[in-house]
Amino acid sequence: MDERERERERLRRNARKHFEKRVDPEENKRRKRSAKERRERRTDRPRRRRFEVDVEDDDLVDFEPIRRPKRTSPGDDASGIDAVPAAWHARVVAVHRDRAVVRDAAGRELDVRPTRPVVVGDRVGLDRVGPVPAVAAVAPRRSVLRRRGASPGGERLLAANVDDVVVVLAAGRPKVGLVDRVRVALGAEPVRLVACVNKADTLDAPARAALARLLAPLEPGGVPVFLVSAAAGEGLDGLAEALRGRTAVLVGPSGVGKSSLLNALAPHADRATGAVRRGDGKGRHTTTSSALVDLEGGGALIDTPGIRTFGLGPVPPDEAAAAFPEFARVGPCRFGDCTHRAEPDCAVREAAGRGEIAPDRLASYLRLLEDD
């Protein structure tokens, strides 16, 4: 018998064994009835259907559907912060790579474990179980300042729960376009935008006049402008009065004097400062992390690291134009969706040609549209 015949014989034997073990249908029914009777004898209670509920004759039972809890992002969980005792509430005053620093209700600063993403200015509830407190909940944020992050599609939060964003510029090299970028980034956030030009003591009379012309379009657009000198004390009283009782974040390039300005307004802060480079006059990254400092007259200031660029990503033309209120005052363009680039009968470009809109403002707007 060859190998093929032996395999066939093996299959026939297995088939015979299978059919010999088959149970007669009637015998199968009898076994099922017997098993059912045994189960009913094991309990005195009558068998219930699944999900059956005992109710009185005229009772009405309402069943609430089971819903999956709504996922919330950090800063959106109001119930979480309310569940934490008020004595364990705190405010984030600094954030580092593996820890955060908070100031509690008693004014003490504590190192905590940031078990969830937090940013300077956040209101948090603490879990004090263990040797190192942890962030148990984050209160809803009433305002946020953010910019595009280093990774594609990502964003970076700079501060939360602020009333003012103070864009700090250097008098010798004022990058006024940064004010426009921050205004677009704020969008509909309930935050006041302020422009502060530091190092005014380095300007002579002609330079001051040129700077005034450059900044002139900002105040009619709702952006207060302060010309100050942190080193000489010029203009600081007016700025301090404007920020009294409010929380403000300082934003600007390296070397414009943000930390020096904070030290002048809050001498107890003692933030590290550094000189600009001699070669190009640009600043060094002296401040490496954000920090919140309370002001003696009420309110707080948040110092942030210097930024090279304030990336926004692609900006729709209507959002970019909203940062330039003077565009709306020159009359409608021929096309309702005019981008003020090359469309015919553009009222904005025509106004810029007549000098009613500063050419620098139109150029700043066009640069926003080119941001990718």
BALOBA-1460 file (C-alpha; in Angstrom, 3 decimals):
// residues 372
<rec num="1" residu="m" x="0.000" y="0.000" z="0.000"/>
<rec num="2" residu="d" x="1.513" y="3.255" z="-1.089"/>
<rec num="3" residu="e" x="1.512" y="6.520" z="0.849"/>
<rec num="4" residu="r" x="-1.589" y="7.877" z="-0.890"/>
<rec num="5" residu="e" x="-3.687" y="4.791" z="-0.055"/>
<rec num="6" residu="r" x="-2.577" y="4.881" z="3.578"/>
<rec num="7" residu="e" x="-3.730" y="8.532" z="3.842"/>
<rec num="8" residu="r" x="-7.122" y="7.675" z="2.362"/>
<rec num="9" residu="e" x="-7.585" y="4.777" z="4.813"/>
<rec num="10" residu="r" x="-6.736" y="7.069" z="7.720"/>
<rec num="11" residu="l" x="-9.359" y="9.590" z="6.646"/>
<rec num="12" residu="r" x="-11.995" y="6.816" z="6.283"/>
<rec num="13" residu="r" x="-11.297" y="5.574" z="9.820"/>
<rec num="14" residu="n" x="-11.639" y="9.068" z="11.260"/>
<rec num="15" residu="a" x="-14.929" y="9.556" z="9.428"/>
<rec num="16" residu="r" x="-16.337" y="6.282" z="10.804"/>
<rec num="17" residu="k" x="-15.362" y="7.281" z="14.346"/>
<rec num="18" residu="h" x="-17.131" y="10.641" z="13.899"/>
<rec num="19" residu="f" x="-20.392" y="9.129" z="12.696"/>
<rec num="20" residu="e" x="-20.329" y="6.434" z="15.369"/>
<rec num="21" residu="k" x="-20.192" y="9.167" z="18.054"/>
<rec num="22" residu="r" x="-23.194" y="11.098" z="16.684"/>
<rec num="23" residu="v" x="-26.119" y="11.311" z="19.100"/>
<rec num="24" residu="d" x="-29.677" y="10.633" z="18.021"/>
<rec num="25" residu="p" x="-31.710" y="13.912" z="17.794"/>
<rec num="26" residu="e" x="-34.288" y="12.641" z="20.263"/>
<rec num="27" residu="e" x="-31.573" y="11.682" z="22.710"/>
<rec num="28" residu="n" x="-30.080" y="15.165" z="22.350"/>
<rec num="29" residu="k" x="-33.457" y="16.785" z="23.227"/>
<rec num="30" residu="r" x="-33.800" y="14.550" z="26.266"/>
<rec num="31" residu="r" x="-30.381" y="15.562" z="27.552"/>
<rec num="32" residu="k" x="-31.208" y="19.302" z="27.191"/>
<rec num="33" residu="r" x="-34.506" y="18.892" z="29.115"/>
<rec num="34" residu="s" x="-32.690" y="17.030" z="31.876"/>
<rec num="35" residu="a" x="-30.026" y="19.753" z="32.176"/>
<rec num="36" residu="k" x="-32.724" y="22.477" z="32.351"/>
<rec num="37" residu="e" x="-34.535" y="20.634" z="35.175"/>
<rec num="38" residu="r" x="-31.309" y="20.312" z="37.144"/>
<rec num="39" residu="r" x="-30.603" y="24.065" z="36.854"/>
<rec num="40" residu="e" x="-34.102" y="24.969" z="38.092"/>
<rec num="41" residu="r" x="-33.784" y="22.627" z="41.065"/>
<rec num="42" residu="r" x="-30.537" y="24.337" z="42.180"/>
<rec num="43" residu="t" x="-32.353" y="27.578" z="43.141"/>
<rec num="44" residu="d" x="-35.564" y="28.419" z="44.937"/>
<rec num="45" residu="r" x="-36.032" y="31.688" z="43.077"/>
<rec num="46" residu="p" x="-37.900" y="31.716" z="39.801"/>
<rec num="47" residu="r" x="-35.706" y="32.186" z="36.810"/>
<rec num="48" residu="r" x="-35.584" y="35.781" z="35.538"/>
<rec num="49" residu="r" x="-35.000" y="37.094" z="32.143"/>
<rec num="50" residu="r" x="-31.929" y="39.239" z="31.659"/>
<rec num="51" residu="f" x="-32.343" y="42.859" z="32.902"/>
<rec num="52" residu="e" x="-35.721" y="41.994" z="34.538"/>
<rec num="53" residu="v" x="-36.599" y="44.426" z="37.389"/>
<rec num="54" residu="d" x="-39.129" y="44.027" z="40.220"/>
<rec num="55" residu="v" x="-41.593" y="46.914" z="40.303"/>
<rec num="56" residu="e" x="-44.881" y="47.528" z="42.021"/>
<rec num="57" residu="d" x="-48.036" y="47.553" z="39.916"/>
<rec num="58" residu="d" x="-48.282" y="51.295" z="39.388"/>
<rec num="59" residu="d" x="-44.610" y="52.239" z="39.725"/>
<rec num="60" residu="l" x="-42.818" y="53.918" z="36.863"/>
<rec num="61" residu="v" x="-39.122" y="53.228" z="36.554"/>
<rec num="62" residu="d" x="-36.967" y="55.543" z="34.433"/>
<rec num="63" residu="f" x="-33.710" y="54.216" z="33.075"/>
<rec num="64" residu="e" x="-30.889" y="56.693" z="32.310"/>
<rec num="65" residu="p" x="-28.829" y="55.697" z="29.274"/>
<rec num="66" residu="i" x="-25.183" y="55.004" z="29.953"/>
<rec num="67" residu="r" x="-23.069" y="57.605" z="28.181"/>
<rec num="68" residu="r" x="-19.350" y="57.660" z="27.668"/>
<rec num="69" residu="p" x="-17.804" y="60.535" z="29.641"/>
<rec num="70" residu="k" x="-16.943" y="63.530" z="27.492"/>
<rec num="71" residu="r" x="-13.203" y="63.869" z="26.980"/>
<rec num="72" residu="t" x="-11.884" y="67.236" z="28.065"/>
<rec num="73" residu="s" x="-8.634" y="68.931" z="27.302"/>
<rec num="74" residu="p" x="-6.461" y="70.474" z="30.025"/>
<rec num="75" residu="g" x="-7.975" y="73.720" z="31.134"/>
<rec num="76" residu="d" x="-11.570" y="72.649" z="30.368"/>
<rec num="77" residu="d" x="-12.422" y="70.540" z="33.419"/>
<rec num="78" residu="a" x="-14.469" y="72.784" z="35.723"/>
<rec num="79" residu="s" x="-15.781" y="69.933" z="37.870"/>
<rec num="80" residu="g" x="-12.263" y="68.679" z="38.593"/>
<rec num="81" residu="i" x="-11.039" y="71.945" z="40.113"/>
<rec num="82" residu="d" x="-14.245" y="72.286" z="42.145"/>
<rec num="83" residu="a" x="-13.639" y="68.858" z="43.671"/>
<rec num="84" residu="v" x="-10.310" y="70.012" z="45.107"/>
<rec num="85" residu="p" x="-10.422" y="71.865" z="48.470"/>
<rec num="86" residu="a" x="-9.899" y="75.602" z="48.067"/>
<rec num="87" residu="a" x="-6.845" y="75.445" z="50.324"/>
<rec num="88" residu="w" x="-5.181" y="73.241" z="47.695"/>
<rec num="89" residu="h" x="-5.790" y="75.646" z="44.811"/>
<rec num="90" residu="a" x="-2.693" y="77.296" z="43.328"/>
<rec num="91" residu="r" x="-1.418" y="79.276" z="40.360"/>
<rec num="92" residu="v" x="1.335" y="78.081" z="38.046"/>
<rec num="93" residu="v" x="4.221" y="80.581" z="38.172"/>
<rec num="94" residu="a" x="6.884" y="78.613" z="36.253"/>
<rec num="95" residu="v" x="7.099" y="75.491" z="34.087"/>
<rec num="96" residu="h" x="10.276" y="73.461" z="33.568"/>
<rec num="97" residu="r" x="11.005" y="70.241" z="31.711"/>
<rec num="98" residu="d" x="10.037" y="67.814" z="34.493"/>
<rec num="99" residu="r" x="8.393" y="70.011" z="37.107"/>
<rec num="100" residu="a" x="6.269" y="73.072" z="37.616"/>
<rec num="101" residu="v" x="6.311" y="75.727" z="40.322"/>
<rec num="102" residu="v" x="3.022" y="76.906" z="41.803"/>
<rec num="103" residu="r" x="2.058" y="79.546" z="44.356"/>
<rec num="104" residu="d" x="-0.652" y="78.351" z="46.749"/>
<rec num="105" residu="a" x="-3.328" y="80.305" z="48.607"/>
<rec num="106" residu="a" x="-0.897" y="81.020" z="51.462"/>
<rec num="107" residu="g" x="1.686" y="82.563" z="49.104"/>
<rec num="108" residu="r" x="4.104" y="79.624" z="49.329"/>
<rec num="109" residu="e" x="5.896" y="78.411" z="46.197"/>
<rec num="110" residu="l" x="5.938" y="74.632" z="45.748"/>
<rec num="111" residu="d" x="7.541" y="72.275" z="43.256"/>
<rec num="112" residu="v" x="4.865" y="69.971" z="41.834"/>
<rec num="113" residu="r" x="4.646" y="67.106" z="39.387"/>
<rec num="114" residu="p" x="2.838" y="68.269" z="36.220"/>
<rec num="115" residu="t" x="0.754" y="65.121" z="35.704"/>
<rec num="116" residu="r" x="-1.096" y="66.976" z="32.938"/>
<rec num="117" residu="p" x="-0.003" y="69.771" z="30.568"/>
<rec num="118" residu="v" x="0.050" y="73.175" z="32.272"/>
<rec num="119" residu="v" x="1.241" y="76.634" z="31.285"/>
<rec num="120" residu="v" x="2.248" y="79.674" z="33.301"/>
<rec num="121" residu="g" x="-0.880" y="81.432" z="34.539"/>
<rec num="122" residu="d" x="-2.975" y="78.278" z="34.895"/>
<rec num="123" residu="r" x="-5.182" y="77.874" z="37.971"/>
<rec num="124" residu="v" x="-4.762" y="74.332" z="39.280"/>
<rec num="125" residu="g" x="-5.903" y="72.056" z="42.075"/>
<rec num="126" residu="l" x="-3.249" y="70.003" z="43.848"/>
<rec num="127" residu="d" x="-3.135" y="66.406" z="45.029"/>
<rec num="128" residu="r" x="-0.974" y="66.476" z="48.143"/>
<rec num="129" residu="v" x="-0.841" y="62.730" z="48.671"/>
<rec num="130" residu="g" x="2.792" y="61.671" z="48.540"/>
<rec num="131" residu="p" x="6.105" y="63.425" z="49.097"/>
<rec num="132" residu="v" x="5.713" y="65.724" z="46.067"/>
<rec num="133" residu="p" x="2.342" y="67.379" z="45.292"/>
<rec num="134" residu="a" x="0.856" y="66.713" z="41.857"/>
<rec num="135" residu="v" x="-1.492" y="68.668" z="39.611"/>
<rec num="136" residu="a" x="-4.906" y="67.023" z="40.044"/>
<rec num="137" residu="a" x="-7.038" y="69.417" z="37.942"/>
<rec num="138" residu="v" x="-6.741" y="72.498" z="35.751"/>
<rec num="139" residu="a" x="-9.402" y="75.214" z="35.871"/>
<rec num="140" residu="p" x="-10.964" y="76.447" z="32.614"/>
<rec num="141" residu="r" x="-8.767" y="79.042" z="30.924"/>
<rec num="142" residu="r" x="-10.420" y="82.398" z="30.284"/>
<rec num="143" residu="s" x="-7.732" y="83.393" z="27.769"/>
<rec num="144" residu="v" x="-4.726" y="81.816" z="26.061"/>
<rec num="145" residu="l" x="-1.765" y="83.154" z="24.095"/>
<rec num="146" residu="r" x="-0.423" y="80.598" z="21.630"/>
<rec num="147" residu="r" x="1.815" y="80.445" z="18.599"/>
<rec num="148" residu="r" x="2.834" y="77.821" z="16.093"/>
<rec num="149" residu="g" x="5.133" y="75.164" z="17.543"/>
<rec num="150" residu="a" x="8.310" y="73.698" z="16.096"/>
<rec num="151" residu="s" x="6.577" y="70.516" z="14.862"/>
<rec num="152" residu="p" x="4.308" y="70.701" z="11.785"/>
<rec num="153" residu="g" x="0.715" y="71.338" z="12.808"/>
<rec num="154" residu="g" x="1.665" y="71.814" z="16.446"/>
<rec num="155" residu="e" x="1.200" y="74.844" z="18.624"/>
<rec num="156" residu="r" x="2.871" y="76.183" z="21.722"/>
<rec num="157" residu="l" x="1.012" y="77.783" z="24.599"/>
<rec num="158" residu="l" x="2.854" y="80.788" z="26.026"/>
<rec num="159" residu="a" x="0.538" y="81.879" z="28.862"/>
<rec num="160" residu="a" x="-2.987" y="81.459" z="30.188"/>
<rec num="161" residu="n" x="-5.509" y="83.630" z="32.029"/>
<rec num="162" residu="v" x="-3.935" y="86.934" z="31.009"/>
<rec num="163" residu="d" x="-5.612" y="90.326" z="30.606"/>
<rec num="164" residu="d" x="-2.898" y="92.012" z="28.519"/>
<rec num="165" residu="v" x="-0.279" y="90.958" z="26.011"/>
<rec num="166" residu="v" x="2.548" y="93.492" z="26.020"/>
<rec num="167" residu="v" x="4.648" y="93.305" z="22.861"/>
<rec num="168" residu="v" x="8.069" y="94.694" z="23.802"/>
<rec num="169" residu="l" x="10.119" y="96.263" z="21.014"/>
<rec num="170" residu="a" x="13.570" y="97.847" z="21.004"/>
<rec num="171" residu="a" x="13.603" y="101.542" z="20.107"/>
<rec num="172" residu="g" x="16.585" y="101.178" z="17.768"/>
<rec num="173" residu="r" x="15.143" y="98.220" z="15.799"/>
<rec num="174" residu="p" x="11.359" y="98.151" z="16.335"/>
<rec num="175" residu="k" x="9.725" y="95.172" z="14.614"/>
<rec num="176" residu="v" x="6.218" y="96.601" z="14.488"/>
<rec num="177" residu="g" x="5.041" y="93.662" z="12.375"/>
<rec num="178" residu="l" x="5.264" y="91.525" z="15.531"/>
<rec num="179" residu="v" x="2.334" y="93.497" z="16.968"/>
<rec num="180" residu="d" x="0.237" y="92.520" z="13.952"/>
<rec num="181" residu="r" x="1.226" y="88.868" z="14.266"/>
<rec num="182" residu="v" x="0.305" y="88.730" z="17.941"/>
<rec num="183" residu="r" x="-3.017" y="90.403" z="17.189"/>
<rec num="184" residu="v" x="-3.832" y="87.697" z="14.633"/>
<rec num="185" residu="a" x="-2.760" y="84.993" z="17.091"/>
<rec num="186" residu="l" x="-5.096" y="86.390" z="19.752"/>
<rec num="187" residu="g" x="-8.076" y="86.328" z="17.417"/>
<rec num="188" residu="a" x="-11.228" y="86.644" z="19.541"/>
<rec num="189" residu="e" x="-9.441" y="86.126" z="22.875"/>
<rec num="190" residu="p" x="-10.646" y="88.658" z="25.509"/>
<rec num="191" residu="v" x="-7.188" y="90.200" z="25.835"/>
<rec num="192" residu="r" x="-5.920" y="93.764" z="25.404"/>
<rec num="193" residu="l" x="-2.912" y="94.193" z="23.131"/>
<rec num="194" residu="v" x="-0.269" y="96.743" z="24.241"/>
<rec num="195" residu="a" x="2.879" y="97.925" z="22.434"/>
<rec num="196" residu="c" x="5.838" y="98.900" z="24.606"/>
<rec num="197" residu="v" x="8.995" y="100.365" z="23.039"/>
<rec num="198" residu="n" x="11.946" y="100.011" z="25.407"/>
<rec num="199" residu="k" x="15.353" y="101.766" z="25.395"/>
<rec num="200" residu="a" x="13.869" y="105.135" z="24.488"/>
<rec num="201" residu="d" x="16.812" y="106.815" z="26.208"/>
<rec num="202" residu="t" x="19.042" y="105.764" z="23.286"/>
<rec num="203" residu="l" x="17.125" y="107.905" z="20.748"/>
<rec num="204" residu="d" x="17.823" y="111.478" z="19.749"/>
<rec num="205" residu="a" x="15.080" y="113.907" z="18.676"/>
<rec num="206" residu="p" x="15.017" y="112.972" z="14.933"/>
<rec num="207" residu="a" x="14.948" y="109.263" z="15.770"/>
<rec num="208" residu="r" x="12.051" y="109.800" z="18.205"/>
<rec num="209" residu="a" x="10.100" y="111.640" z="15.518"/>
<rec num="210" residu="a" x="10.677" y="108.803" z="13.026"/>
<rec num="211" residu="l" x="9.603" y="106.245" z="15.624"/>
<rec num="212" residu="a" x="6.430" y="108.207" z="16.374"/>
<rec num="213" residu="r" x="5.498" y="108.142" z="12.678"/>
<rec num="214" residu="l" x="6.111" y="104.391" z="12.530"/>
<rec num="215" residu="l" x="3.908" y="103.710" z="15.579"/>
<rec num="216" residu="a" x="1.184" y="106.217" z="14.684"/>
<rec num="217" residu="p" x="-1.204" y="103.658" z="13.054"/>
<rec num="218" residu="l" x="-1.321" y="101.470" z="16.191"/>
<rec num="219" residu="e" x="-3.252" y="103.631" z="18.669"/>
<rec num="220" residu="p" x="-6.180" y="104.412" z="16.316"/>
<rec num="221" residu="g" x="-6.447" y="100.638" z="15.888"/>
<rec num="222" residu="g" x="-6.921" y="100.126" z="19.626"/>
<rec num="223" residu="v" x="-3.326" y="99.320" z="20.612"/>
<rec num="224" residu="p" x="-1.962" y="101.590" z="23.373"/>
<rec num="225" residu="v" x="1.693" y="102.523" z="22.847"/>
<rec num="226" residu="f" x="4.190" y="103.210" z="25.651"/>
<rec num="227" residu="l" x="7.661" y="104.631" z="25.054"/>
<rec num="228" residu="v" x="9.813" y="103.635" z="28.049"/>
<rec num="229" residu="s" x="13.340" y="103.048" z="29.258"/>
<rec num="230" residu="a" x="13.868" y="100.330" z="31.844"/>
<rec num="231" residu="a" x="17.412" y="101.609" z="32.466"/>
<rec num="232" residu="a" x="16.554" y="105.308" z="32.900"/>
<rec num="233" residu="g" x="13.058" y="104.897" z="34.355"/>
<rec num="234" residu="e" x="11.430" y="106.902" z="31.571"/>
<rec num="235" residu="g" x="7.710" y="106.211" z="31.014"/>
<rec num="236" residu="l" x="7.521" y="103.413" z="33.595"/>
<rec num="237" residu="d" x="4.898" y="105.126" z="35.773"/>
<rec num="238" residu="g" x="2.397" y="105.291" z="32.918"/>
<rec num="239" residu="l" x="2.978" y="101.661" z="31.980"/>
<rec num="240" residu="a" x="2.701" y="100.498" z="35.604"/>
<rec num="241" residu="e" x="-0.588" y="102.368" z="36.004"/>
<rec num="242" residu="a" x="-1.995" y="100.782" z="32.841"/>
<rec num="243" residu="l" x="-1.112" y="97.295" z="34.106"/>
<rec num="244" residu="r" x="-2.224" y="97.786" z="37.713"/>
<rec num="245" residu="g" x="-4.473" y="94.979" z="38.941"/>
<rec num="246" residu="r" x="-4.115" y="93.040" z="35.683"/>
<rec num="247" residu="t" x="-2.127" y="90.005" z="34.540"/>
<rec num="248" residu="a" x="0.113" y="90.791" z="31.576"/>
<rec num="249" residu="v" x="2.544" y="88.678" z="29.557"/>
<rec num="250" residu="l" x="5.653" y="90.222" z="28.000"/>
<rec num="251" residu="v" x="6.394" y="89.012" z="24.457"/>
<rec num="252" residu="g" x="9.219" y="90.061" z="22.165"/>
<rec num="253" residu="p" x="12.549" y="89.181" z="20.556"/>
<rec num="254" residu="s" x="15.677" y="88.528" z="22.571"/>
<rec num="255" residu="g" x="17.572" y="91.646" z="23.582"/>
<rec num="256" residu="v" x="14.643" y="94.091" z="23.715"/>
<rec num="257" residu="g" x="14.813" y="94.202" z="27.516"/>
<rec num="258" residu="k" x="11.784" y="92.198" z="28.680"/>
<rec num="259" residu="s" x="13.524" y="90.958" z="31.824"/>
<rec num="260" residu="s" x="14.981" y="94.400" z="32.510"/>
<rec num="261" residu="l" x="11.509" y="95.876" z="32.163"/>
<rec num="262" residu="l" x="10.092" y="93.315" z="34.576"/>
<rec num="263" residu="n" x="12.871" y="94.048" z="37.090"/>
<rec num="264" residu="a" x="12.106" y="97.758" z="36.826"/>
<rec num="265" residu="l" x="8.382" y="97.221" z="37.473"/>
<rec num="266" residu="a" x="8.937" y="94.509" z="40.119"/>
<rec num="267" residu="p" x="12.373" y="95.037" z="41.737"/>
<rec num="268" residu="h" x="11.976" y="91.936" z="43.921"/>
<rec num="269" residu="a" x="11.871" y="89.701" z="40.806"/>
<rec num="270" residu="d" x="15.637" y="89.880" z="40.151"/>
<rec num="271" residu="r" x="15.388" y="88.241" z="36.716"/>
<rec num="272" residu="a" x="18.679" y="87.552" z="34.921"/>
<rec num="273" residu="t" x="19.543" y="89.999" z="32.129"/>
<rec num="274" residu="g" x="22.220" y="90.104" z="29.461"/>
<rec num="275" residu="a" x="23.779" y="92.478" z="26.950"/>
<rec num="276" residu="v" x="23.106" y="92.334" z="23.222"/>
<rec num="277" residu="r" x="25.770" y="91.076" z="20.807"/>
<rec num="278" residu="r" x="28.157" y="93.719" z="19.552"/>
<rec num="279" residu="g" x="28.255" y="92.352" z="16.022"/>
<rec num="280" residu="d" x="24.591" y="92.630" z="15.038"/>
<rec num="281" residu="g" x="22.941" y="94.201" z="18.079"/>
<rec num="282" residu="k" x="20.717" y="91.148" z="18.593"/>
<rec num="283" residu="g" x="20.010" y="89.666" z="21.979"/>
<rec num="284" residu="r" x="21.066" y="86.423" z="23.585"/>
<rec num="285" residu="h" x="18.580" y="83.953" z="25.080"/>
<rec num="286" residu="t" x="19.140" y="84.972" z="28.715"/>
<rec num="287" residu="t" x="15.587" y="83.979" z="29.731"/>
<rec num="288" residu="t" x="15.075" y="80.263" z="29.078"/>
<rec num="289" residu="s" x="11.671" y="79.693" z="30.727"/>
<rec num="290" residu="s" x="8.541" y="81.692" z="31.461"/>
<rec num="291" residu="a" x="7.905" y="82.993" z="34.977"/>
<rec num="292" residu="l" x="5.089" y="84.875" z="36.685"/>
<rec num="293" residu="v" x="5.934" y="87.670" z="39.137"/>
<rec num="294" residu="d" x="3.420" y="89.534" z="41.310"/>
<rec num="295" residu="l" x="3.444" y="93.330" z="41.169"/>
<rec num="296" residu="e" x="3.502" y="95.289" z="44.412"/>
<rec num="297" residu="g" x="0.592" y="97.501" z="43.379"/>
<rec num="298" residu="g" x="-1.545" y="94.521" z="42.337"/>
<rec num="299" residu="g" x="-1.525" y="92.377" z="39.241"/>
<rec num="300" residu="a" x="1.218" y="90.206" z="37.781"/>
<rec num="301" residu="l" x="3.725" y="90.091" z="34.923"/>
<rec num="302" residu="i" x="4.776" y="86.991" z="32.978"/>
<rec num="303" residu="d" x="8.249" y="87.090" z="31.453"/>
<rec num="304" residu="t" x="8.802" y="84.803" z="28.450"/>
<rec num="305" residu="p" x="11.891" y="83.684" z="26.508"/>
<rec num="306" residu="g" x="12.832" y="85.743" z="23.486"/>
<rec num="307" residu="i" x="11.408" y="84.682" z="20.142"/>
<rec num="308" residu="r" x="13.141" y="84.766" z="16.777"/>
<rec num="309" residu="t" x="9.889" y="84.544" z="14.823"/>
<rec num="310" residu="f" x="6.251" y="84.436" z="15.826"/>
<rec num="311" residu="g" x="4.959" y="81.753" z="13.462"/>
<rec num="312" residu="l" x="1.265" y="81.633" z="12.636"/>
<rec num="313" residu="g" x="1.005" y="79.161" z="9.791"/>
<rec num="314" residu="p" x="-1.377" y="79.845" z="6.890"/>
<rec num="315" residu="v" x="-3.595" y="82.851" z="7.714"/>
<rec num="316" residu="p" x="-6.890" y="83.404" z="5.842"/>
<rec num="317" residu="p" x="-7.034" y="86.890" z="4.261"/>
<rec num="318" residu="d" x="-10.090" y="87.927" z="6.298"/>
<rec num="319" residu="e" x="-8.354" y="87.039" z="9.582"/>
<rec num="320" residu="a" x="-5.216" y="88.888" z="8.539"/>
<rec num="321" residu="a" x="-7.209" y="91.979" z="7.495"/>
<rec num="322" residu="a" x="-8.952" y="92.016" z="10.905"/>
<rec num="323" residu="a" x="-5.581" y="92.973" z="12.443"/>
<rec num="324" residu="f" x="-5.569" y="96.180" z="10.350"/>
<rec num="325" residu="p" x="-8.688" y="98.192" z="11.295"/>
<rec num="326" residu="e" x="-7.614" y="101.061" z="9.026"/>
<rec num="327" residu="f" x="-8.377" y="98.849" z="6.004"/>
<rec num="328" residu="a" x="-12.091" y="98.919" z="6.807"/>
<rec num="329" residu="r" x="-12.140" y="102.731" z="6.952"/>
<rec num="330" residu="v" x="-11.108" y="103.364" z="3.344"/>
<rec num="331" residu="g" x="-14.256" y="102.039" z="1.702"/>
<rec num="332" residu="p" x="-15.219" y="98.735" z="0.103"/>
<rec num="333" residu="c" x="-13.170" y="97.078" z="-2.590"/>
<rec num="334" residu="r" x="-14.733" y="96.045" z="-5.893"/>
<rec num="335" residu="f" x="-14.749" y="92.392" z="-4.822"/>
<rec num="336" residu="g" x="-16.091" y="91.337" z="-1.425"/>
<rec num="337" residu="d" x="-13.373" y="88.678" z="-1.028"/>
<rec num="338" residu="c" x="-10.547" y="90.977" z="-2.124"/>
<rec num="339" residu="t" x="-7.185" y="89.916" z="-0.687"/>
<rec num="340" residu="h" x="-5.603" y="93.325" z="-1.484"/>
<rec num="341" residu="r" x="-2.879" y="91.648" z="-3.515"/>
<rec num="342" residu="a" x="-3.544" y="92.208" z="-7.214"/>
<rec num="343" residu="e" x="-7.310" y="92.435" z="-7.620"/>
<rec num="344" residu="p" x="-8.589" y="95.376" z="-9.729"/>
<rec num="345" residu="d" x="-10.215" y="98.353" z="-8.000"/>
<rec num="346" residu="c" x="-8.758" y="97.461" z="-4.570"/>
<rec num="347" residu="a" x="-9.625" y="100.294" z="-2.188"/>
<rec num="348" residu="v" x="-6.835" y="99.361" z="0.230"/>
<rec num="349" residu="r" x="-4.064" y="99.507" z="-2.364"/>
<rec num="350" residu="e" x="-5.458" y="102.729" z="-3.752"/>
<rec num="351" residu="a" x="-5.517" y="104.250" z="-0.249"/>
<rec num="352" residu="a" x="-1.912" y="103.166" z="0.281"/>
<rec num="353" residu="g" x="-1.010" y="104.890" z="-2.993"/>
<rec num="354" residu="r" x="-2.636" y="108.120" z="-1.800"/>
<rec num="355" residu="g" x="-0.848" y="107.916" z="1.572"/>
<rec num="356" residu="e" x="-4.035" y="107.297" z="3.582"/>
<rec num="357" residu="i" x="-2.624" y="103.935" z="4.675"/>
<rec num="358" residu="a" x="1.042" y="103.671" z="5.556"/>
<rec num="359" residu="p" x="2.890" y="101.498" z="3.012"/>
<rec num="360" residu="d" x="4.549" y="99.650" z="5.896"/>
<rec num="361" residu="r" x="1.105" y="98.542" z="7.110"/>
<rec num="362" residu="l" x="0.130" y="97.100" z="3.747"/>
<rec num="363" residu="a" x="3.519" y="95.359" z="3.506"/>
<rec num="364" residu="s" x="3.045" y="93.862" z="6.972"/>
<rec num="365" residu="y" x="-0.379" y="92.533" z="5.961"/>
<rec num="366" residu="l" x="1.011" y="90.924" z="2.800"/>
<rec num="367" residu="r" x="3.788" y="89.251" z="4.807"/>
<rec num="368" residu="l" x="1.130" y="87.629" z="7.008"/>
<rec num="369" residu="l" x="-0.456" y="86.070" z="3.939"/>
<rec num="370" residu="e" x="2.910" y="84.648" z="2.881"/>
<rec num="371" residu="d" x="3.467" y="82.920" z="6.258"/>
<rec num="372" residu="d" x="3.392" y="79.131" z="5.890"/>
